[in-house]
Amino acid sequence: MPDTFAQRLYAIIAAIPCSKVTTYGALARLAGSSRAARQVGGVLHRLPKDTTLPWHRVINHQGRISLTGSSFLRQKRKLRKEGIVFRKDGSIDLKVFGWNVD
């Protein structure tokens, strides 16, 4: 099976622990394409609705959910269910909840 950017992303996303988040940029770096944060978003957007990958654990570099509307609410619900706490400004403290892979 060929090694593609998307397949590398799937493996990395599957490894994000419960109650932790990471950013689009961090995923791009881990997948070997440090300038491909937007492509990470595209890969996530194309996931099937019933995926078991923890896509909801991926947020932007500001610690915010990038989605809008019902997708935003769905992601926020999933994160809260895992114990992720949102600040008053709607962001997530990456120092507390960020997945540190170093």
C-alpha positions as CSV (number, residue, x, y, z in Angstrom):
1,M,0.0,0.0,0.0
2,P,1.5,3.4,-1.0
3,D,2.3,5.8,1.8
4,T,0.3,9.0,1.2
5,F,0.0,12.2,3.2
6,A,-3.6,11.3,4.0
7,Q,-2.7,7.9,5.3
8,R,0.1,9.3,7.5
9,L,-2.5,11.8,8.9
10,Y,-5.0,9.1,9.6
11,A,-2.4,7.2,11.7
12,I,-1.4,10.3,13.6
13,I,-4.9,11.4,14.2
14,A,-5.8,8.0,15.5
15,A,-3.0,8.4,18.1
16,I,-4.2,11.6,19.6
17,P,-5.1,10.7,23.2
18,C,-8.5,11.3,24.7
19,S,-8.8,14.7,26.4
20,K,-5.9,16.2,24.3
21,V,-5.9,18.3,21.2
22,T,-3.4,19.2,18.5
23,T,-3.3,21.7,15.7
24,Y,-3.6,21.4,11.9
25,G,0.0,22.7,11.7
26,A,1.4,20.2,14.2
27,L,-0.3,17.4,12.2
28,A,1.2,18.6,9.0
29,R,4.7,18.7,10.6
30,L,4.3,15.2,12.0
31,A,3.1,13.9,8.6
32,G,6.2,15.3,7.0
33,S,4.8,18.4,5.3
34,S,5.3,21.3,7.7
35,R,3.6,23.8,5.3
36,A,0.5,21.7,4.7
37,A,-1.8,22.8,7.5
38,R,-4.6,23.7,5.0
39,Q,-4.3,20.3,3.4
40,V,-4.8,18.7,6.8
41,G,-8.1,20.6,6.9
42,G,-9.0,19.3,3.5
43,V,-8.3,15.7,4.5
44,L,-10.4,16.1,7.6
45,H,-13.2,17.7,5.6
46,R,-13.3,14.6,3.4
47,L,-13.7,12.1,6.3
48,P,-16.9,10.2,6.2
49,K,-19.5,11.3,8.8
50,D,-19.3,8.0,10.6
51,T,-15.5,7.9,10.9
52,T,-14.1,6.6,14.1
53,L,-11.0,8.8,13.9
54,P,-10.9,11.5,16.6
55,W,-11.1,14.4,14.1
56,H,-12.6,16.6,16.8
57,R,-9.3,16.7,18.6
58,V,-7.8,18.9,15.8
59,I,-8.0,22.7,16.3
60,N,-6.3,25.8,15.0
61,H,-3.0,27.2,16.2
62,Q,-4.9,29.8,18.3
63,G,-6.5,27.0,20.3
64,R,-9.9,27.5,18.6
65,I,-12.3,25.4,16.6
66,S,-12.2,26.5,13.0
67,L,-15.5,25.0,12.0
68,T,-18.7,26.9,11.9
69,G,-22.4,26.3,12.5
70,S,-23.6,22.8,13.5
71,S,-20.1,21.4,12.8
72,F,-18.6,23.8,15.4
73,L,-21.2,22.8,17.9
74,R,-20.7,19.1,17.2
75,Q,-16.9,19.4,17.7
76,K,-17.3,21.5,20.9
77,R,-19.7,19.0,22.3
78,K,-17.3,16.1,21.6
79,L,-14.4,17.9,23.2
80,R,-16.3,18.9,26.3
81,K,-17.5,15.3,26.7
82,E,-13.8,14.4,26.9
83,G,-13.2,17.0,29.6
84,I,-11.6,19.7,27.5
85,V,-12.3,23.1,29.1
86,F,-12.9,26.2,27.0
87,R,-11.7,29.6,28.2
88,K,-14.2,32.5,28.4
89,D,-13.0,33.6,25.0
90,G,-13.8,30.2,23.5
91,S,-10.2,29.0,23.1
92,I,-8.5,25.9,24.6
93,D,-5.3,26.2,26.6
94,L,-2.8,24.3,24.5
95,K,-0.4,24.3,27.4
96,V,-2.9,22.3,29.4
97,F,-4.8,20.3,26.7
98,G,-2.2,20.2,23.9
99,W,-0.9,16.8,22.8
100,N,2.9,17.0,23.3
101,V,4.5,14.4,21.1
102,D,8.1,15.5,21.9
